[in-house]
Amino acid sequence: MTVKVELNADERAALNWIDTRQDHMVSTLRDWVNINSGSRNADGLEAMRGKLDDAFAELGGEIRAERLTPTTVVEKNGDVREQDFTPAFHLIQRPDAPMKIVLTGHHDTVFPADDSFQRWVMRDDNIMNGPGAADMKGGLLVMLHALLALERSPLKDRIGYDILISPDEEIGSLGSGPILHALGAKADIGMTYEPALADGSLAGARKGSGNWSLKVSGKAAHAGREHHLGRNAIVAASEFALALDNLNGQRDGVTFNVARIDGGGPPNVVPANAVVRFNIRVNDAGDQAWVLSNLERLTGATERRDGISAELFGGFTRPAKPMTPANAQMFEWTKAAGSALGIDIKWNATGGVCEGNNLWAAGCPNVDTLGVCGTDIHSHEEIVLLDSLTERAQLSAIMLMKFASGEFDARTARKLARGEA
């Protein structure tokens, strides 16, 4: 049974201050939502990062534009090139403090620059519809105001923190992943600001996820006069895709999703190129090893076809995040903080993934749905419940202040993750 926490006068004053910021948060959210920051819209991402520089400057600390390593992309025609990313926002506060926390989020959305969904609309006094309103521009405001509340605490100097807000979460954190790992490896705990559900429930255990592209090369030929000289890359790719799909159901909870096959051309030409794009979800490291073994086997079978070559790109970018004792301790602290606000915090396992997976891969216990309450993310129906801006900022503020006081011992969770407690 979760023990209810008591709030002292300083903590209550900090929560009361958050109440005074509701109108400011709503106004800022409207401004941010109207900036298109789709994952490939470099201009919009940089405009949004500029807004973050201005808003988070209120915390003090050192702000950096953190450059990300380019990633490899396989084009529709099979060409391989490097994909650059815009910089991530990184704020460093009190790096020499005895306790370290990493807080993460993202300023990219799934809506490209030419999408019709571009601006906020009020559904009623408490419901805003808009691109990224819940996922996760609202969450960034929750994070900011929880930290501003901590900065008003007399115990703030006991906590140092890194904030990383990335431009590539919606496309797998391919560039920011190494930085997330590095920050998670040196932190005691992590807090990530993906949206909660409309009823306030949080995500618990998360599956691991990976994305791949298989480049298949054959030989072009005239489909009539020299069909026998061609080597059909589309057929080879399709057989690989079918074999991959047939792995579904062979291991509990492991799923293979063939998302797309690119390639081919005029119907009178044997296609020489094809690209199979797919996603795989796993429960744990054992599943991951089984998957990699099967991918090696299926890729080898494709390459053994006469006149066909195959090259696999991609990998597991987000390892599984199970409900270990360390992560369970983080949830218990979240639930205890919620009790101080009269909120009954619940959580459920999910097949979805986020930066919390990356932090856990670095051994960092974390809660990853501390953002606003909302629904229908990644759709034109995305909404945020505006009253959750204040509520969720207060929830995180209580946690941060209790970490600072030692009532929640963050280092205990890290020891659990290392098997030391």
Backbone torsions as a table, in degrees:
resi	resn	phi	psi	omega
1	MET	NA	132.8	-178.6
2	THR	-71.2	131.9	178.0
3	VAL	-83.5	130.0	177.7
4	LYS	-73.2	137.8	-179.7
5	VAL	-93.2	151.8	175.5
6	GLU	-101.1	142.8	179.8
7	LEU	-104.9	134.0	176.9
8	ASN	-87.6	179.5	-174.5
9	ALA	-63.4	-39.9	179.7
10	ASP	-64.9	-40.9	-179.7
11	GLU	-66.4	-41.3	178.1
12	ARG	-65.2	-37.4	178.3
13	ALA	-63.8	-38.9	178.4
14	ALA	-65.1	-39.6	178.7
15	LEU	-68.1	-38.2	177.2
16	ASN	-63.7	-36.3	177.1
17	TRP	-62.8	-40.9	177.6
18	ILE	-58.7	-38.5	177.8
19	ASP	-55.8	-36.1	-177.6
20	THR	-72.8	-10.9	-175.1
21	ARG	-98.7	3.4	-175.8
22	GLN	-57.3	-50.6	-178.3
23	ASP	-62.0	-39.0	177.8
24	HIS	-62.6	-42.6	-179.7
25	MET	-63.9	-43.3	-179.7
26	VAL	-63.4	-45.2	180.0
27	SER	-61.2	-43.7	179.5
28	THR	-65.2	-41.3	179.9
29	LEU	-61.2	-40.9	177.4
30	ARG	-59.5	-43.1	179.1
31	ASP	-62.6	-46.8	-177.3
32	TRP	-67.3	-39.6	-178.1
33	VAL	-63.2	-31.4	-178.7
34	ASN	-79.4	0.7	173.6
35	ILE	-97.8	113.8	177.0
36	ASN	-70.4	120.3	178.7
37	SER	-130.0	48.7	172.2
38	GLY	-56.4	152.2	-171.2
39	SER	-57.7	-23.8	179.7
40	ARG	-108.9	8.0	179.0
41	ASN	-94.6	86.9	-173.3
42	ALA	-59.5	-42.3	-179.2
43	ASP	-63.3	-43.9	179.8
44	GLY	-66.8	-38.9	178.1
45	LEU	-62.9	-41.5	179.6
46	GLU	-70.1	-34.7	175.2
47	ALA	-63.7	-40.7	-179.9
48	MET	-69.1	-37.9	177.8
49	ARG	-64.5	-34.5	175.4
50	GLY	-62.1	-39.2	176.4
51	LYS	-63.5	-38.2	178.6
52	LEU	-66.0	-41.6	176.4
53	ASP	-54.2	-46.0	-178.4
54	ASP	-66.7	-46.4	-174.6
55	ALA	-69.9	-45.3	-174.9
56	PHE	-79.6	-9.8	175.2
57	ALA	-61.0	-22.6	178.7
58	GLU	-62.2	-21.5	179.4
59	LEU	-77.4	-20.4	-165.4
60	GLY	78.1	-162.7	-178.7
61	GLY	84.6	172.5	-178.4
62	GLU	-94.4	127.2	178.3
63	ILE	-106.4	130.4	179.4
64	ARG	-124.8	149.8	166.7
65	ALA	-94.0	105.0	-172.3
66	GLU	-89.6	112.4	-178.6
67	ARG	-72.9	141.3	-177.0
68	LEU	-106.8	148.0	178.1
69	THR	-72.3	132.2	177.5
70	PRO	-60.9	159.3	177.9
71	THR	-119.6	166.1	179.5
72	THR	-91.3	132.9	179.9
73	VAL	-123.5	136.1	175.2
74	VAL	-101.4	118.1	-178.8
75	GLU	-74.6	169.8	-178.6
76	LYS	-59.1	-34.4	-178.7
77	ASN	-86.5	4.4	179.3
78	GLY	94.4	-8.4	176.5
79	ASP	-63.7	142.9	-179.4
80	VAL	-112.3	128.6	-179.9
81	ARG	-142.5	169.5	176.1
82	GLU	-89.8	139.9	176.3
83	GLN	-111.1	120.6	178.1
84	ASP	-84.4	161.1	175.5
85	PHE	-125.4	152.9	169.7
86	THR	-73.5	162.1	-177.3
87	PRO	-68.0	155.6	171.5
88	ALA	-88.3	156.2	173.5
89	PHE	-88.1	129.2	-179.7
90	HIS	-134.7	122.9	175.3
91	LEU	-117.9	133.8	-179.8
92	ILE	-117.6	124.3	-178.4
93	GLN	-127.7	124.0	176.2
94	ARG	49.1	64.2	-176.4
95	PRO	-64.4	-17.8	-178.8
96	ASP	-98.2	7.7	179.4
97	ALA	-65.5	154.9	-176.2
98	PRO	-69.5	-21.4	179.8
99	MET	-119.8	137.1	-176.3
100	LYS	-119.7	131.3	176.5
101	ILE	-127.2	139.2	172.2
102	VAL	-112.2	128.6	178.2
103	LEU	-115.3	129.9	-174.6
104	THR	-128.7	156.7	176.8
105	GLY	-168.9	-175.5	180.0
106	HIS	-143.0	149.0	178.2
107	HIS	-109.9	5.5	173.8
108	ASP	-89.3	156.9	175.1
109	THR	-126.3	174.3	179.3
110	VAL	-88.1	1.3	-173.5
111	PHE	-100.4	112.1	-177.1
112	PRO	-69.9	171.7	-175.0
113	ALA	-60.6	-30.0	-178.1
114	ASP	-96.6	10.8	178.2
115	ASP	-70.8	149.0	179.7
116	SER	-74.4	-15.7	-177.6
117	PHE	-91.3	99.8	-170.1
118	GLN	-128.3	-19.5	-170.3
119	ARG	-138.2	160.7	-179.9
120	TRP	-80.3	152.3	174.7
121	VAL	-141.4	137.2	176.5
122	MET	-84.4	126.9	175.0
123	ARG	-85.1	-39.0	170.3
124	ASP	-156.7	-167.4	-174.5
125	ASP	-62.7	-21.5	-174.7
126	ASN	-117.7	-6.3	-174.5
127	ILE	-116.7	118.4	174.8
128	MET	-108.2	131.9	173.4
129	ASN	-103.2	128.8	179.9
130	GLY	-178.6	155.0	-179.0
131	PRO	-68.1	117.0	-179.6
132	GLY	80.7	6.7	-177.7
133	ALA	-59.6	-42.3	177.1
134	ALA	-96.1	-39.4	-173.0
135	ASP	-116.4	89.6	-5.9
136	MET	-142.5	39.9	179.5
137	LYS	-66.7	-34.0	172.5
138	GLY	-63.4	-39.7	178.5
139	GLY	-63.6	-34.3	177.8
140	LEU	-65.1	-35.8	176.9
141	LEU	-70.3	-34.7	174.3
142	VAL	-61.3	-48.6	178.7
143	MET	-57.2	-50.0	-177.2
144	LEU	-57.8	-46.6	-174.5
145	HIS	-75.4	-27.6	172.2
146	ALA	-65.0	-41.2	179.1
147	LEU	-70.6	-36.9	175.5
148	LEU	-62.8	-35.0	175.7
149	ALA	-66.5	-42.6	176.8
150	LEU	-58.8	-40.7	-178.0
151	GLU	-65.4	-15.4	175.9
152	ARG	-88.3	-5.1	-177.5
153	SER	-84.7	142.5	176.7
154	PRO	-68.5	-11.2	-178.5
155	LEU	-101.7	10.1	-173.0
156	LYS	-57.4	-32.8	-174.2
157	ASP	-68.4	-9.4	178.1
158	ARG	-78.1	-13.2	-176.9
159	ILE	-120.2	129.4	167.6
160	GLY	-110.2	149.4	-178.2
161	TYR	-147.1	153.1	169.5
162	ASP	-112.4	135.7	171.9
163	ILE	-112.4	125.7	172.5
164	LEU	-122.0	119.6	177.0
165	ILE	-117.3	112.7	-167.4
166	SER	-101.4	157.1	179.9
167	PRO	-97.7	8.6	-169.6
168	ASP	-137.7	17.6	-177.1
169	GLU	-63.8	-39.7	-175.8
170	GLU	-69.6	-12.2	176.8
171	ILE	-115.5	23.8	170.4
172	GLY	103.1	3.8	-179.0
173	SER	55.5	38.4	-176.8
174	LEU	-65.8	-36.7	178.2
175	GLY	-86.0	-39.2	-176.2
176	SER	-85.0	-11.7	-177.2
177	GLY	-53.4	-48.2	179.5
178	PRO	-61.6	-34.8	178.8
179	ILE	-70.5	-42.0	175.8
180	LEU	-56.7	-43.2	-179.9
181	HIS	-63.4	-44.3	-178.9
182	ALA	-63.4	-43.1	179.8
183	LEU	-69.1	-39.6	178.3
184	GLY	-64.3	-34.5	-177.3
185	ALA	-67.0	-26.4	-177.3
186	LYS	-103.4	-1.6	-177.6
187	ALA	-97.2	152.5	173.6
188	ASP	-74.5	-42.7	-179.4
189	ILE	-145.3	167.7	176.6
190	GLY	-130.0	152.6	177.5
191	MET	-136.6	122.5	-176.0
192	THR	-123.4	146.9	-163.8
193	TYR	-114.4	39.4	166.7
194	GLU	-62.3	155.2	-178.8
195	PRO	-70.9	145.9	167.6
196	ALA	-80.4	172.4	174.6
197	LEU	-73.4	169.1	-178.2
198	ALA	-59.9	-31.1	179.6
199	ASP	-85.3	4.4	177.7
200	GLY	90.1	-2.2	-179.7
201	SER	-66.8	147.5	-179.7
202	LEU	-107.5	161.1	173.2
203	ALA	-80.0	136.2	177.2
204	GLY	-99.4	-117.2	176.8
205	ALA	-62.0	142.2	178.4
206	ARG	-124.5	142.8	172.8
207	LYS	-69.9	163.6	169.9
208	GLY	-89.9	159.5	-175.4
209	SER	-145.5	146.3	174.0
210	GLY	-145.5	151.3	177.4
211	ASN	-121.9	140.1	-178.3
212	TRP	-135.4	157.8	167.8
213	SER	-131.3	125.2	174.5
214	LEU	-101.2	115.8	177.2
215	LYS	-88.6	119.9	-179.7
216	VAL	-113.2	129.1	-179.3
217	SER	-121.4	132.7	177.6
218	GLY	-126.1	-136.1	179.7
219	LYS	-142.5	127.4	179.3
220	ALA	-75.6	149.3	175.9
221	ALA	-161.5	158.9	175.5
222	HIS	-66.0	129.7	-173.7
223	ALA	-69.3	-17.3	179.9
224	GLY	-101.7	-59.6	-172.3
225	ARG	-77.1	-33.0	-174.8
226	GLU	-133.2	36.8	-179.4
227	HIS	-54.9	-36.5	-176.4
228	HIS	-66.6	-18.6	178.9
229	LEU	-87.0	-14.7	-178.6
230	GLY	-80.3	159.0	174.6
231	ARG	-131.0	110.9	-165.8
232	ASN	-81.4	106.8	-179.1
233	ALA	-69.7	-32.9	179.7
234	ILE	-64.8	-42.5	178.8
235	VAL	-63.7	-45.1	179.5
236	ALA	-62.3	-41.9	178.6
237	ALA	-64.4	-39.3	-178.9
238	SER	-67.0	-38.5	178.3
239	GLU	-67.2	-38.0	174.3
240	PHE	-61.4	-46.2	-178.8
241	ALA	-60.9	-41.4	179.0
242	LEU	-65.4	-41.8	178.4
243	ALA	-64.4	-37.9	177.9
244	LEU	-63.9	-46.3	179.7
245	ASP	-61.9	-32.8	-179.8
246	ASN	-68.3	-12.4	175.8
247	LEU	-75.5	-17.5	177.2
248	ASN	-59.7	135.4	179.4
249	GLY	89.7	-8.0	-178.6
250	GLN	-84.4	-18.1	178.1
251	ARG	-143.2	125.5	-171.2
252	ASP	-56.5	125.0	174.5
253	GLY	84.1	-7.3	178.6
254	VAL	-91.5	126.5	-177.4
255	THR	-125.2	143.0	178.6
256	PHE	-119.4	121.5	-179.5
257	ASN	-119.8	106.6	173.8
258	VAL	-78.0	113.5	-171.1
259	ALA	-95.9	-29.7	-172.6
260	ARG	-168.3	145.3	168.9
261	ILE	-123.9	118.2	176.5
262	ASP	-102.1	154.4	173.5
263	GLY	134.7	-175.0	178.4
264	GLY	79.8	-174.2	-178.1
265	GLY	-173.4	-134.7	-178.9
266	PRO	-59.2	145.4	-176.8
267	PRO	-68.4	-11.5	178.4
268	ASN	-97.1	15.2	178.5
269	VAL	-127.1	129.1	172.8
270	VAL	-65.3	123.1	-174.3
271	PRO	-71.2	131.5	-177.4
272	ALA	-96.4	-13.7	-175.9
273	ASN	-135.5	145.0	173.9
274	ALA	-155.6	151.3	177.3
275	VAL	-132.7	123.5	176.3
276	VAL	-100.3	126.1	-180.0
277	ARG	-114.6	132.3	-175.1
278	PHE	-152.0	159.3	179.2
279	ASN	-123.4	144.4	177.7
280	ILE	-130.8	136.6	176.3
281	ARG	-116.8	139.8	-177.3
282	VAL	-135.0	162.2	179.5
283	ASN	-91.6	-32.8	-172.2
284	ASP	-160.5	-176.6	-176.7
285	ALA	-65.3	-32.8	177.6
286	GLY	-63.4	-43.5	175.5
287	ASP	-59.7	-42.0	-176.5
288	GLN	-61.7	-44.0	179.1
289	ALA	-63.5	-40.4	178.4
290	TRP	-62.9	-42.1	178.6
291	VAL	-61.8	-48.6	-176.9
292	LEU	-62.1	-36.6	177.0
293	SER	-63.0	-43.0	179.7
294	ASN	-69.4	-36.1	177.3
295	LEU	-64.1	-40.2	177.0
296	GLU	-62.4	-41.7	-179.9
297	ARG	-64.9	-47.2	-177.1
298	LEU	-69.5	-37.7	176.7
299	THR	-64.1	-41.5	177.4
300	GLY	-61.6	-40.5	179.0
301	ALA	-63.4	-37.5	177.9
302	THR	-66.0	-42.4	-178.4
303	GLU	-67.6	-23.5	-179.5
304	ARG	-79.8	-6.9	174.9
305	ARG	-66.6	143.1	-178.0
306	ASP	-59.4	121.7	174.7
307	GLY	76.8	9.4	-178.0
308	ILE	-112.6	137.9	170.4
309	SER	-123.4	153.5	-177.3
310	ALA	-142.7	141.4	179.0
311	GLU	-136.7	129.2	-175.3
312	LEU	-101.5	130.4	177.4
313	PHE	-121.0	146.3	176.5
314	GLY	114.5	-165.8	-179.1
315	GLY	164.0	-174.9	176.7
316	PHE	-79.0	106.6	179.1
317	THR	-91.1	-17.7	178.9
318	ARG	-134.4	96.8	176.9
319	PRO	-63.4	161.5	-178.9
320	ALA	-62.5	149.2	176.3
321	LYS	-121.1	91.2	-177.9
322	PRO	-77.9	165.2	176.3
323	MET	-84.4	75.8	177.9
324	THR	-77.0	168.6	175.1
325	PRO	-54.6	-36.1	-179.7
326	ALA	-66.8	-46.0	178.2
327	ASN	-69.4	-34.7	176.2
328	ALA	-62.6	-36.4	176.9
329	GLN	-63.7	-39.2	176.6
330	MET	-61.0	-40.7	179.3
331	PHE	-68.7	-35.8	177.6
332	GLU	-63.8	-39.5	176.5
333	TRP	-65.9	-38.9	177.1
334	THR	-62.5	-43.7	179.2
335	LYS	-63.6	-40.2	178.6
336	ALA	-64.7	-41.2	176.8
337	ALA	-63.4	-40.0	177.9
338	GLY	-61.3	-36.5	-178.9
339	SER	-61.8	-30.8	178.9
340	ALA	-68.5	-20.6	178.1
341	LEU	-102.0	2.5	-177.4
342	GLY	77.5	22.7	-179.2
343	ILE	-107.3	131.9	175.1
344	ASP	-94.8	99.4	-176.5
345	ILE	-78.4	127.8	175.6
346	LYS	-124.1	161.6	177.5
347	TRP	-147.8	158.5	-178.0
348	ASN	-140.5	147.2	175.3
349	ALA	-65.2	152.7	-177.9
350	THR	-146.1	153.0	173.7
351	GLY	-84.9	-7.4	179.3
352	GLY	-74.5	162.5	-178.4
353	VAL	-131.4	161.4	178.9
354	CYS	-163.3	-169.1	-179.4
355	GLU	-65.2	-21.1	175.3
356	GLY	-59.4	-33.4	174.9
357	ASN	-61.2	-44.5	-179.1
358	ASN	-63.6	-41.8	179.8
359	LEU	-64.1	-42.9	-179.1
360	TRP	-64.8	-35.0	177.7
361	ALA	-60.3	-25.0	176.9
362	ALA	-90.6	5.7	179.3
363	GLY	85.0	19.1	-175.4
364	CYS	-103.1	110.2	176.2
365	PRO	-62.2	141.8	-175.9
366	ASN	-159.0	159.4	167.6
367	VAL	-113.3	132.8	-168.7
368	ASP	-122.1	15.2	174.5
369	THR	-132.3	54.6	-177.7
370	LEU	-92.3	7.5	-178.1
371	GLY	-82.7	-161.5	-176.8
372	VAL	-67.4	166.3	172.4
373	CYS	-90.8	133.6	-179.4
374	GLY	-167.5	179.5	180.0
375	THR	-145.4	171.6	173.1
376	ASP	56.8	35.6	177.0
377	ILE	-64.1	155.6	-177.4
378	HIS	66.8	20.1	175.9
379	SER	-137.8	167.9	178.2
380	HIS	-71.7	-5.8	177.5
381	GLU	-97.1	7.9	-177.2
382	GLU	-54.7	129.6	179.0
383	ILE	-132.4	157.7	172.1
384	VAL	-126.8	140.1	172.0
385	LEU	-86.9	111.4	-170.7
386	LEU	-64.3	-30.3	179.4
387	ASP	-69.3	-15.8	178.0
388	SER	-75.8	-14.0	175.0
389	LEU	-58.1	-51.2	179.5
390	THR	-69.5	-46.7	-176.4
391	GLU	-58.4	-47.7	-176.0
392	ARG	-75.1	-29.7	173.2
393	ALA	-64.6	-39.4	177.4
394	GLN	-67.3	-37.4	177.9
395	LEU	-59.9	-50.0	178.8
396	SER	-66.7	-35.2	179.2
397	ALA	-62.3	-42.3	177.7
398	ILE	-60.6	-45.3	179.2
399	MET	-59.0	-47.6	-178.7
400	LEU	-61.9	-42.4	-179.4
401	MET	-69.1	-33.9	177.0
402	LYS	-73.2	-31.3	171.9
403	PHE	-64.7	-41.6	-179.1
404	ALA	-64.0	-38.4	-178.1
405	SER	-77.6	-18.0	-176.0
406	GLY	90.6	-4.9	177.8
407	GLU	-62.8	-35.3	166.1
408	PHE	-105.4	114.4	-175.6
409	ASP	-92.3	95.1	-175.6
410	ALA	-59.6	-31.9	-177.6
411	ARG	-69.8	-22.1	174.6
412	THR	-64.0	-41.9	179.5
413	ALA	-63.6	-40.8	179.6
414	ARG	-65.5	-38.5	177.0
415	LYS	-63.9	-39.1	176.7
416	LEU	-61.3	-40.2	179.7
417	ALA	-64.1	-32.1	-179.9
418	ARG	-88.9	-2.8	-177.8
419	GLY	75.4	24.3	-176.4
420	GLU	-99.0	-8.0	-176.3
421	ALA	-117.3	NA	NA
